[in-house]
Amino acid sequence: MQSGAVANYIDAAQLALYAFWFFFAGLVYYLHRENKREGYPLESDRSAHITVQGWPAVPEPKSFLLPSGETNYVPSDKPFYQPPLHEGAWRGEPLEPTGNPLLAGVGPGSWNQRADVVDMTYEGVPKIVPLRAAPGFGLAAQDTDPRGLPVIGDDGVVGGTVVDVWVDRSEVIVRYLEVETDIGRQVLLPMNFARVQRNAVKVKSILGHHFVDVPLTRQRDQLTLLEEEKIMAYYGAGTLYATPSRREPLI
């Protein structure tokens, strides 16, 4: 081979191109592997003893220090909530709610097992609180004040009365209405499920008698991330399970 023959076919631009290809392939591999930190390994519909990881496999757990001081590991070996299956159900079968369908955690009522801790603001105070615990916050003068208004379900039955409004101190917006039911329970109604009118608050997703079973909060003036999930899921489940007719075909 003549001296310098290899150099005639390889130059700096070609080396840079090859280096980019190797880098890009490594980046795709890394991102695809990191993407499996949550939700993997998959469960098989054929057997509870089969797990699906694909390629590349699930990475080793990585630790994350949370603002609360706790350490979270992902992937995590903590068990996730699984809604109970009815007798005789097989893996992969469409889930049917058992017991109270609004609390079964199935379909539109599904919820994620978030941390059971209060969401905090940057300043370190609870983010979502009622107006009675949020000095300096109030409702706009041009808006209807829902406090004192009856809350009416989709069947026209009054489920309770609004006694307070819960605000998000970070986003400066109303998140929930606090409703006192006929039996004296204080439950939360998400604003995206409520239609505030001049003389009443109307809710289409559930019926009047359903308000007494809305999941409660442990603290009167605080709300955890997990409690938010379950409350939202309750009203979400009502969009399908509140009445038998809602589960029938549209046509």
CYANA upper distance limits for C-alpha pairs under 8 A (distance plus 0.5 A):
  1 MET  CA      5 ALA  CA      7.33
  4 GLY  CA      8 ASN  CA      7.03
  5 ALA  CA      9 TYR  CA      7.75
  6 VAL  CA     10 ILE  CA      7.00
  7 ALA  CA     11 ASP  CA      7.27
 10 ILE  CA     14 GLN  CA      6.72
 10 ILE  CA     15 LEU  CA      7.68
 11 ASP  CA     15 LEU  CA      6.94
 12 ALA  CA     16 ALA  CA      6.63
 13 ALA  CA     17 LEU  CA      6.70
 14 GLN  CA     18 TYR  CA      6.80
 15 LEU  CA     19 ALA  CA      6.61
 16 ALA  CA     20 PHE  CA      6.66
 17 LEU  CA     21 TRP  CA      6.82
 18 TYR  CA     22 PHE  CA      6.83
 19 ALA  CA     23 PHE  CA      6.60
 20 PHE  CA     24 PHE  CA      6.44
 21 TRP  CA     25 ALA  CA      6.61
 22 PHE  CA     26 GLY  CA      6.69
 23 PHE  CA     27 LEU  CA      6.62
 24 PHE  CA     28 VAL  CA      6.74
 25 ALA  CA     29 TYR  CA      6.78
 26 GLY  CA     30 TYR  CA      6.59
 27 LEU  CA     31 LEU  CA      6.59
 28 VAL  CA     32 HIS  CA      6.51
 29 TYR  CA     33 ARG  CA      6.63
 29 TYR  CA     56 PRO  CA      8.09
 30 TYR  CA     34 GLU  CA      6.60
 31 LEU  CA     35 ASN  CA      6.51
 32 HIS  CA     36 LYS  CA      7.48
 32 HIS  CA     56 PRO  CA      8.07
 33 ARG  CA     37 ARG  CA      8.14
 33 ARG  CA     56 PRO  CA      6.40
 33 ARG  CA     57 ALA  CA      7.46
 33 ARG  CA     58 VAL  CA      7.01
 33 ARG  CA     59 PRO  CA      6.90
 34 GLU  CA     58 VAL  CA      8.45
 34 GLU  CA     59 PRO  CA      7.37
 36 LYS  CA     40 TYR  CA      6.09
 36 LYS  CA     41 PRO  CA      8.28
 36 LYS  CA     58 VAL  CA      6.19
 36 LYS  CA     59 PRO  CA      7.76
 36 LYS  CA     75 PRO  CA      8.48
 37 ARG  CA     58 VAL  CA      7.14
 37 ARG  CA     59 PRO  CA      7.28
 37 ARG  CA     61 PRO  CA      8.27
 37 ARG  CA     74 VAL  CA      6.15
 37 ARG  CA     75 PRO  CA      5.28
 38 GLU  CA     74 VAL  CA      7.38
 38 GLU  CA     75 PRO  CA      6.45
 40 TYR  CA     52 VAL  CA      8.12
 40 TYR  CA     53 GLN  CA      6.97
 40 TYR  CA     58 VAL  CA      7.31
 40 TYR  CA     75 PRO  CA      8.26
 41 PRO  CA     51 THR  CA      6.31
 41 PRO  CA     52 VAL  CA      5.83
 41 PRO  CA     53 GLN  CA      5.40
 41 PRO  CA     58 VAL  CA      7.44
 42 LEU  CA     51 THR  CA      6.15
 42 LEU  CA     52 VAL  CA      5.34
 42 LEU  CA     53 GLN  CA      6.92
 43 GLU  CA     48 ALA  CA      7.47
 43 GLU  CA     50 ILE  CA      7.24
 43 GLU  CA     51 THR  CA      5.75
 43 GLU  CA     52 VAL  CA      6.88
 44 SER  CA     48 ALA  CA      7.02
 44 SER  CA     49 HIS  CA      8.47
 44 SER  CA     50 ILE  CA      6.12
 44 SER  CA     51 THR  CA      6.44
 44 SER  CA     52 VAL  CA      7.29
 45 ASP  CA     91 ARG  CA      5.52
 45 ASP  CA     92 GLY  CA      5.31
 46 ARG  CA     50 ILE  CA      8.07
 46 ARG  CA     91 ARG  CA      7.04
 46 ARG  CA     92 GLY  CA      8.13
 47 SER  CA     91 ARG  CA      7.79
 53 GLN  CA     57 ALA  CA      5.97
 53 GLN  CA     58 VAL  CA      6.83
 58 VAL  CA     75 PRO  CA      8.42
 59 PRO  CA     75 PRO  CA      8.16
 60 GLU  CA     75 PRO  CA      7.81
 61 PRO  CA     73 TYR  CA      6.37
 61 PRO  CA     74 VAL  CA      5.52
 61 PRO  CA     75 PRO  CA      5.62
 61 PRO  CA     76 SER  CA      7.59
 62 LYS  CA     73 TYR  CA      5.98
 62 LYS  CA     74 VAL  CA      5.97
 62 LYS  CA     75 PRO  CA      7.70
 63 SER  CA     71 THR  CA      6.87
 63 SER  CA     72 ASN  CA      6.12
 63 SER  CA     73 TYR  CA      5.02
 63 SER  CA     74 VAL  CA      7.19
 64 PHE  CA     71 THR  CA      6.07
 64 PHE  CA     72 ASN  CA      5.63
 64 PHE  CA     73 TYR  CA      6.77
 65 LEU  CA     69 GLY  CA      6.92
 65 LEU  CA     70 GLU  CA      6.55
 65 LEU  CA     71 THR  CA      5.11
 65 LEU  CA     72 ASN  CA      6.91
 66 LEU  CA     70 GLU  CA      5.90
 66 LEU  CA     71 THR  CA      6.43
 66 LEU  CA     72 ASN  CA      7.49
 80 PHE  CA    113 GLN  CA      7.02
 81 TYR  CA    112 ASN  CA      8.36
 81 TYR  CA    113 GLN  CA      7.11
 83 PRO  CA    104 ALA  CA      6.85
 83 PRO  CA    105 GLY  CA      6.33
 83 PRO  CA    106 VAL  CA      7.14
 84 PRO  CA     97 PRO  CA      8.45
 84 PRO  CA     98 THR  CA      7.55
 84 PRO  CA    104 ALA  CA      8.26
 85 LEU  CA     89 ALA  CA      6.64
 85 LEU  CA     95 LEU  CA      7.46
 85 LEU  CA     96 GLU  CA      7.74
 85 LEU  CA     97 PRO  CA      8.18
 85 LEU  CA     98 THR  CA      7.75
 86 HIS  CA     96 GLU  CA      7.56
 86 HIS  CA     97 PRO  CA      8.22
 86 HIS  CA     98 THR  CA      6.93
 89 ALA  CA     93 GLU  CA      7.25
 95 LEU  CA    106 VAL  CA      7.18
 95 LEU  CA    107 GLY  CA      8.10
 96 GLU  CA    106 VAL  CA      7.63
 97 PRO  CA    101 PRO  CA      5.58
 97 PRO  CA    104 ALA  CA      5.90
 97 PRO  CA    105 GLY  CA      8.10
 97 PRO  CA    106 VAL  CA      6.50
 98 THR  CA    104 ALA  CA      6.62
 99 GLY  CA    103 LEU  CA      8.32
 99 GLY  CA    104 ALA  CA      7.34
100 ASN  CA    104 ALA  CA      6.70
101 PRO  CA    105 GLY  CA      8.26
101 PRO  CA    106 VAL  CA      8.15
101 PRO  CA    237 ALA  CA      7.70
101 PRO  CA    241 TYR  CA      6.72
102 LEU  CA    109 GLY  CA      6.99
102 LEU  CA    233 ALA  CA      8.30
102 LEU  CA    234 TYR  CA      5.75
102 LEU  CA    235 TYR  CA      7.96
102 LEU  CA    237 ALA  CA      5.54
102 LEU  CA    238 GLY  CA      6.48
102 LEU  CA    241 TYR  CA      7.11
102 LEU  CA    242 ALA  CA      7.89
103 LEU  CA    109 GLY  CA      7.73
103 LEU  CA    233 ALA  CA      8.45
103 LEU  CA    234 TYR  CA      6.60
103 LEU  CA    237 ALA  CA      8.25
104 ALA  CA    109 GLY  CA      7.62
104 ALA  CA    110 SER  CA      8.40
105 GLY  CA    109 GLY  CA      5.35
105 GLY  CA    110 SER  CA      4.74
105 GLY  CA    111 TRP  CA      6.67
105 GLY  CA    233 ALA  CA      7.65
105 GLY  CA    237 ALA  CA      8.39
106 VAL  CA    110 SER  CA      5.30
106 VAL  CA    237 ALA  CA      8.05
107 GLY  CA    237 ALA  CA      7.52
108 PRO  CA    233 ALA  CA      7.31
108 PRO  CA    236 GLY  CA      5.71
108 PRO  CA    237 ALA  CA      5.36
108 PRO  CA    239 THR  CA      8.01
108 PRO  CA    240 LEU  CA      7.70
109 GLY  CA    232 MET  CA      8.39
109 GLY  CA    233 ALA  CA      4.74
109 GLY  CA    234 TYR  CA      6.26
109 GLY  CA    235 TYR  CA      7.89
109 GLY  CA    236 GLY  CA      5.70
109 GLY  CA    237 ALA  CA      4.43
109 GLY  CA    238 GLY  CA      8.17
110 SER  CA    233 ALA  CA      6.35
110 SER  CA    237 ALA  CA      8.21
111 TRP  CA    229 GLU  CA      6.08
111 TRP  CA    230 LYS  CA      6.63
111 TRP  CA    233 ALA  CA      6.37
112 ASN  CA    226 LEU  CA      8.20
112 ASN  CA    229 GLU  CA      7.05
113 GLN  CA    226 LEU  CA      6.86
113 GLN  CA    229 GLU  CA      8.35
114 ARG  CA    225 LEU  CA      6.46
114 ARG  CA    226 LEU  CA      5.46
114 ARG  CA    229 GLU  CA      7.99
115 ALA  CA    224 THR  CA      8.14
115 ALA  CA    225 LEU  CA      6.44
115 ALA  CA    226 LEU  CA      6.25
116 ASP  CA    224 THR  CA      5.97
116 ASP  CA    225 LEU  CA      6.25
116 ASP  CA    226 LEU  CA      5.39
116 ASP  CA    227 GLU  CA      7.65
117 VAL  CA    223 LEU  CA      8.49
117 VAL  CA    224 THR  CA      5.26
117 VAL  CA    225 LEU  CA      6.50
117 VAL  CA    226 LEU  CA      7.84
118 VAL  CA    126 PRO  CA      6.88
118 VAL  CA    127 LYS  CA      8.38
118 VAL  CA    222 GLN  CA      7.39
118 VAL  CA    223 LEU  CA      6.25
118 VAL  CA    224 THR  CA      4.55
118 VAL  CA    225 LEU  CA      6.62
119 ASP  CA    126 PRO  CA      6.48
119 ASP  CA    127 LYS  CA      6.28
119 ASP  CA    128 ILE  CA      7.97
119 ASP  CA    223 LEU  CA      8.07
119 ASP  CA    224 THR  CA      6.75
119 ASP  CA    225 LEU  CA      6.81
120 MET  CA    124 GLY  CA      5.98
120 MET  CA    125 VAL  CA      5.79
120 MET  CA    126 PRO  CA      4.98
120 MET  CA    127 LYS  CA      5.38
121 THR  CA    125 VAL  CA      5.99
121 THR  CA    126 PRO  CA      6.66
121 THR  CA    127 LYS  CA      5.61
121 THR  CA    169 ARG  CA      7.99
121 THR  CA    170 SER  CA      6.83
126 PRO  CA    222 GLN  CA      7.47
127 LYS  CA    168 ASP  CA      6.12
127 LYS  CA    169 ARG  CA      5.84
127 LYS  CA    170 SER  CA      6.86
128 ILE  CA    166 TRP  CA      6.89
128 ILE  CA    167 VAL  CA      6.01
128 ILE  CA    168 ASP  CA      5.02
128 ILE  CA    169 ARG  CA      6.80
128 ILE  CA    175 ARG  CA      8.05
128 ILE  CA    222 GLN  CA      7.51
128 ILE  CA    223 LEU  CA      7.28
129 VAL  CA    133 ALA  CA      6.73
129 VAL  CA    134 ALA  CA      7.09
129 VAL  CA    166 TRP  CA      5.64
129 VAL  CA    167 VAL  CA      6.20
129 VAL  CA    168 ASP  CA      7.35
129 VAL  CA    169 ARG  CA      8.26
129 VAL  CA    221 ASP  CA      6.32
129 VAL  CA    222 GLN  CA      6.41
129 VAL  CA    223 LEU  CA      7.95
130 PRO  CA    134 ALA  CA      6.93
130 PRO  CA    164 ASP  CA      6.94
130 PRO  CA    165 VAL  CA      5.94
130 PRO  CA    166 TRP  CA      4.39
130 PRO  CA    167 VAL  CA      6.57
130 PRO  CA    221 ASP  CA      6.78
131 LEU  CA    135 PRO  CA      7.66
131 LEU  CA    137 PHE  CA      7.07
131 LEU  CA    138 GLY  CA      7.32
131 LEU  CA    164 ASP  CA      7.30
131 LEU  CA    165 VAL  CA      6.35
131 LEU  CA    166 TRP  CA      6.43
131 LEU  CA    167 VAL  CA      7.21
132 ARG  CA    164 ASP  CA      8.14
133 ALA  CA    221 ASP  CA      7.49
139 LEU  CA    143 ASP  CA      7.56
139 LEU  CA    145 ASP  CA      7.52
144 THR  CA    196 VAL  CA      7.96
144 THR  CA    197 GLN  CA      7.85
144 THR  CA    198 ARG  CA      6.76
146 PRO  CA    162 VAL  CA      6.87
146 PRO  CA    165 VAL  CA      8.41
146 PRO  CA    196 VAL  CA      7.31
146 PRO  CA    200 ALA  CA      8.13
146 PRO  CA    201 VAL  CA      7.75
147 ARG  CA    161 THR  CA      8.20
147 ARG  CA    162 VAL  CA      5.40
147 ARG  CA    163 VAL  CA      5.66
147 ARG  CA    164 ASP  CA      6.27
147 ARG  CA    165 VAL  CA      7.86
148 GLY  CA    161 THR  CA      6.50
148 GLY  CA    162 VAL  CA      5.79
148 GLY  CA    163 VAL  CA      6.49
149 LEU  CA    161 THR  CA      6.20
149 LEU  CA    162 VAL  CA      6.13
149 LEU  CA    199 ASN  CA      6.84
149 LEU  CA    200 ALA  CA      5.62
149 LEU  CA    201 VAL  CA      7.05
150 PRO  CA    158 VAL  CA      6.89
150 PRO  CA    159 GLY  CA      8.10
150 PRO  CA    160 GLY  CA      6.42
150 PRO  CA    161 THR  CA      4.94
150 PRO  CA    162 VAL  CA      6.93
150 PRO  CA    199 ASN  CA      8.23
150 PRO  CA    200 ALA  CA      5.69
150 PRO  CA    201 VAL  CA      6.66
151 VAL  CA    158 VAL  CA      6.08
151 VAL  CA    159 GLY  CA      6.16
151 VAL  CA    160 GLY  CA      5.82
151 VAL  CA    161 THR  CA      6.05
151 VAL  CA    162 VAL  CA      7.32
151 VAL  CA    179 VAL  CA      8.10
151 VAL  CA    200 ALA  CA      6.61
151 VAL  CA    201 VAL  CA      5.22
151 VAL  CA    202 LYS  CA      6.32
151 VAL  CA    203 VAL  CA      7.77
152 ILE  CA    156 GLY  CA      6.19
152 ILE  CA    157 VAL  CA      6.00
152 ILE  CA    158 VAL  CA      4.83
152 ILE  CA    159 GLY  CA      6.27
152 ILE  CA    160 GLY  CA      8.03
152 ILE  CA    200 ALA  CA      7.65
152 ILE  CA    201 VAL  CA      6.67
152 ILE  CA    202 LYS  CA      5.36
152 ILE  CA    203 VAL  CA      6.59
152 ILE  CA    207 LEU  CA      8.27
152 ILE  CA    208 GLY  CA      6.57
153 GLY  CA    157 VAL  CA      6.09
153 GLY  CA    158 VAL  CA      6.81
153 GLY  CA    159 GLY  CA      6.94
153 GLY  CA    202 LYS  CA      6.65
153 GLY  CA    203 VAL  CA      5.50
153 GLY  CA    204 LYS  CA      6.61
153 GLY  CA    205 SER  CA      8.15
153 GLY  CA    206 ILE  CA      6.29
153 GLY  CA    207 LEU  CA      4.73
153 GLY  CA    208 GLY  CA      4.75
153 GLY  CA    209 HIS  CA      8.40
154 ASP  CA    202 LYS  CA      7.88
154 ASP  CA    203 VAL  CA      6.44
154 ASP  CA    204 LYS  CA      5.06
154 ASP  CA    205 SER  CA      7.27
154 ASP  CA    206 ILE  CA      6.56
154 ASP  CA    207 LEU  CA      5.57
154 ASP  CA    208 GLY  CA      7.55
155 ASP  CA    207 LEU  CA      6.04
155 ASP  CA    208 GLY  CA      7.13
156 GLY  CA    207 LEU  CA      8.23
156 GLY  CA    208 GLY  CA      7.58
157 VAL  CA    207 LEU  CA      7.55
157 VAL  CA    208 GLY  CA      5.21
157 VAL  CA    209 HIS  CA      7.99
158 VAL  CA    208 GLY  CA      5.86
159 GLY  CA    181 THR  CA      6.44
159 GLY  CA    182 ASP  CA      7.52
159 GLY  CA    207 LEU  CA      8.20
159 GLY  CA    208 GLY  CA      4.74
159 GLY  CA    209 HIS  CA      6.39
159 GLY  CA    210 HIS  CA      7.95
159 GLY  CA    211 PHE  CA      6.27
159 GLY  CA    212 VAL  CA      8.22
160 GLY  CA    179 VAL  CA      6.34
160 GLY  CA    180 GLU  CA      5.75
160 GLY  CA    181 THR  CA      4.59
160 GLY  CA    182 ASP  CA      6.35
160 GLY  CA    211 PHE  CA      8.01
161 THR  CA    179 VAL  CA      5.77
161 THR  CA    180 GLU  CA      5.81
161 THR  CA    181 THR  CA      7.08
162 VAL  CA    177 LEU  CA      6.94
162 VAL  CA    178 GLU  CA      6.13
162 VAL  CA    179 VAL  CA      4.91
162 VAL  CA    180 GLU  CA      6.83
163 VAL  CA    177 LEU  CA      8.25
163 VAL  CA    178 GLU  CA      6.21
163 VAL  CA    179 VAL  CA      6.29
163 VAL  CA    180 GLU  CA      6.94
164 ASP  CA    177 LEU  CA      6.61
164 ASP  CA    178 GLU  CA      5.52
164 ASP  CA    179 VAL  CA      7.85
165 VAL  CA    174 VAL  CA      7.48
165 VAL  CA    175 ARG  CA      8.41
165 VAL  CA    176 TYR  CA      6.62
165 VAL  CA    177 LEU  CA      5.17
165 VAL  CA    178 GLU  CA      6.35
166 TRP  CA    174 VAL  CA      6.46
166 TRP  CA    175 ARG  CA      6.28
166 TRP  CA    176 TYR  CA      5.46
166 TRP  CA    177 LEU  CA      6.46
166 TRP  CA    178 GLU  CA      7.53
167 VAL  CA    172 VAL  CA      7.19
167 VAL  CA    173 ILE  CA      6.14
167 VAL  CA    174 VAL  CA      4.86
167 VAL  CA    175 ARG  CA      5.91
167 VAL  CA    176 TYR  CA      7.51
168 ASP  CA    172 VAL  CA      5.83
168 ASP  CA    173 ILE  CA      5.94
168 ASP  CA    174 VAL  CA      6.68
168 ASP  CA    175 ARG  CA      6.73
169 ARG  CA    173 ILE  CA      7.90
174 VAL  CA    191 MET  CA      7.54
175 ARG  CA    190 PRO  CA      6.54
175 ARG  CA    191 MET  CA      6.04
176 TYR  CA    188 LEU  CA      6.48
176 TYR  CA    189 LEU  CA      5.77
176 TYR  CA    190 PRO  CA      4.91
176 TYR  CA    191 MET  CA      5.65
177 LEU  CA    188 LEU  CA      6.19
177 LEU  CA    189 LEU  CA      5.52
177 LEU  CA    190 PRO  CA      6.97
177 LEU  CA    191 MET  CA      7.19
178 GLU  CA    186 GLN  CA      6.93
178 GLU  CA    187 VAL  CA      6.25
178 GLU  CA    188 LEU  CA      5.19
178 GLU  CA    189 LEU  CA      6.78
179 VAL  CA    185 ARG  CA      8.47
179 VAL  CA    186 GLN  CA      6.02
179 VAL  CA    187 VAL  CA      5.77
179 VAL  CA    188 LEU  CA      6.49
179 VAL  CA    189 LEU  CA      7.40
180 GLU  CA    184 GLY  CA      6.26
180 GLU  CA    185 ARG  CA      6.00
180 GLU  CA    186 GLN  CA      5.02
180 GLU  CA    187 VAL  CA      6.94
181 THR  CA    185 ARG  CA      5.85
181 THR  CA    186 GLN  CA      7.02
181 THR  CA    187 VAL  CA      8.07
181 THR  CA    211 PHE  CA      7.34
181 THR  CA    212 VAL  CA      6.74
183 ILE  CA    212 VAL  CA      8.09
185 ARG  CA    212 VAL  CA      7.41
186 GLN  CA    216 LEU  CA      8.12
187 VAL  CA    211 PHE  CA      7.93
187 VAL  CA    212 VAL  CA      8.20
187 VAL  CA    214 VAL  CA      6.69
187 VAL  CA    215 PRO  CA      7.74
187 VAL  CA    216 LEU  CA      6.54
187 VAL  CA    217 THR  CA      8.48
188 LEU  CA    214 VAL  CA      8.00
188 LEU  CA    216 LEU  CA      8.27
188 LEU  CA    231 ILE  CA      7.90
189 LEU  CA    193 PHE  CA      7.65
189 LEU  CA    194 ALA  CA      7.64
189 LEU  CA    231 ILE  CA      8.46
190 PRO  CA    194 ALA  CA      7.20
190 PRO  CA    231 ILE  CA      8.48
190 PRO  CA    232 MET  CA      7.45
191 MET  CA    195 ARG  CA      8.17
193 PHE  CA    203 VAL  CA      6.63
193 PHE  CA    204 LYS  CA      7.81
193 PHE  CA    205 SER  CA      7.47
193 PHE  CA    235 TYR  CA      7.87
194 ALA  CA    201 VAL  CA      6.94
194 ALA  CA    202 LYS  CA      6.40
194 ALA  CA    203 VAL  CA      5.62
194 ALA  CA    204 LYS  CA      8.28
195 ARG  CA    201 VAL  CA      6.06
195 ARG  CA    202 LYS  CA      5.66
195 ARG  CA    203 VAL  CA      6.94
196 VAL  CA    200 ALA  CA      6.95
196 VAL  CA    201 VAL  CA      5.02
196 VAL  CA    202 LYS  CA      7.06
197 GLN  CA    201 VAL  CA      6.24
197 GLN  CA    202 LYS  CA      8.04
203 VAL  CA    207 LEU  CA      8.31
204 LYS  CA    239 THR  CA      8.30
205 SER  CA    235 TYR  CA      6.52
205 SER  CA    236 GLY  CA      7.58
205 SER  CA    238 GLY  CA      5.52
205 SER  CA    239 THR  CA      5.17
205 SER  CA    242 ALA  CA      7.63
206 ILE  CA    210 HIS  CA      6.74
206 ILE  CA    211 PHE  CA      8.29
206 ILE  CA    235 TYR  CA      7.06
206 ILE  CA    238 GLY  CA      5.51
206 ILE  CA    239 THR  CA      7.42
206 ILE  CA    242 ALA  CA      6.02
207 LEU  CA    211 PHE  CA      8.02
207 LEU  CA    242 ALA  CA      7.22
210 HIS  CA    214 VAL  CA      7.66
214 VAL  CA    231 ILE  CA      7.04
214 VAL  CA    234 TYR  CA      7.11
215 PRO  CA    227 GLU  CA      8.01
215 PRO  CA    230 LYS  CA      7.15
215 PRO  CA    231 ILE  CA      6.24
215 PRO  CA    234 TYR  CA      8.11
216 LEU  CA    227 GLU  CA      8.11
216 LEU  CA    231 ILE  CA      8.43
217 THR  CA    222 GLN  CA      7.87
217 THR  CA    223 LEU  CA      6.70
217 THR  CA    224 THR  CA      8.27
217 THR  CA    227 GLU  CA      6.89
218 ARG  CA    222 GLN  CA      8.29
218 ARG  CA    223 LEU  CA      8.28
219 GLN  CA    223 LEU  CA      7.52
223 LEU  CA    227 GLU  CA      6.84
223 LEU  CA    228 GLU  CA      7.33
224 THR  CA    228 GLU  CA      6.79
225 LEU  CA    229 GLU  CA      6.95
226 LEU  CA    230 LYS  CA      6.94
227 GLU  CA    231 ILE  CA      6.63
228 GLU  CA    232 MET  CA      6.60
229 GLU  CA    233 ALA  CA      6.54
230 LYS  CA    234 TYR  CA      6.65
231 ILE  CA    235 TYR  CA      7.31
232 MET  CA    236 GLY  CA      6.61
233 ALA  CA    237 ALA  CA      6.42
234 TYR  CA    238 GLY  CA      7.01
235 TYR  CA    239 THR  CA      7.43
236 GLY  CA    240 LEU  CA      8.20
237 ALA  CA    241 TYR  CA      6.36
237 ALA  CA    242 ALA  CA      7.88
238 GLY  CA    242 ALA  CA      4.91
238 GLY  CA    243 THR  CA      8.42
239 THR  CA    246 ARG  CA      7.96
240 LEU  CA    246 ARG  CA      5.83
240 LEU  CA    247 ARG  CA      6.37
241 TYR  CA    246 ARG  CA      6.97
241 TYR  CA    247 ARG  CA      7.10
242 ALA  CA    246 ARG  CA      7.77
243 THR  CA    247 ARG  CA      8.08
244 PRO  CA    248 GLU  CA      7.77
